[in-house]
């Protein structure tokens, strides 16, 4: 399971049967996080959310989305007021939304529809909250969780989604001269890892593309929580074919899905010697432990090795949903939906976050 050679996929279901379920204990090293951190703060300006806040910065402007307590997708531009995305109250979902820069210079929101399909909308005027109509990405995703969307190249968006067969459905979205099209093969299914039916463990935005020095090439890394109580990494080639599966930590256990993000430019991948390579090699993981609080771990080598999991500095941060991590060039913003029944530091379901660098 730790081999870096390409395995016989037919043998993988037995080899990775431990992947993705809910857990019962978090055991870790509770030393202070070894990073510069701000204090926890209400980052939602009084908003109440059922997810973390997902954001992307394009052209110097910040676009943010979250799942509201009414199950609508809510949006704000440059820290302004929150509104239903596009002013459309019908953009409903029971999973956290996603937001990415795709194609380069444009903003795209994605969600799992109530029909189990994956839909996207592109911003046409962010300050005015104008968005194009929602467009379905083909049919056959059969999603039971949020999409994991990550750029392979500036013009190719790779999308993974947990399906109702408890496997991963995946497809590609391509941009040519401003026209978007789905991969000609549509939605395909990877049966190398069986997932849990517990939605709480499959809602993390936990896919990243990074130069992997072990393979000597750009690879996709997806992170999941396993039935053995640990975080697992599935490393894939750029076409989605599996390369390896490994357990990240022998001690850390989560009671939510896992969030993952690397620093640096999110639309291109730097190789050794190129500007930005060191920043892109920095990866942050976060999940909710079975003590009900946020735990994190960092890597400085592209996710090949991670430090011990620890609670972020300052007050304990309780939540019942998977954290969200929004990266910039040199820091991450970690946000959660606050669990007010565990701590009265913030109201229940407040959007609370901190910056980690």
Order of alpha helices (4+ residues) and beta strands (2+ residues): alpha-beta-beta-beta-beta-beta-beta-beta-beta-beta-beta-beta-beta-beta-beta-beta-beta-beta-beta-beta-beta-alpha-beta-beta-beta-beta-beta
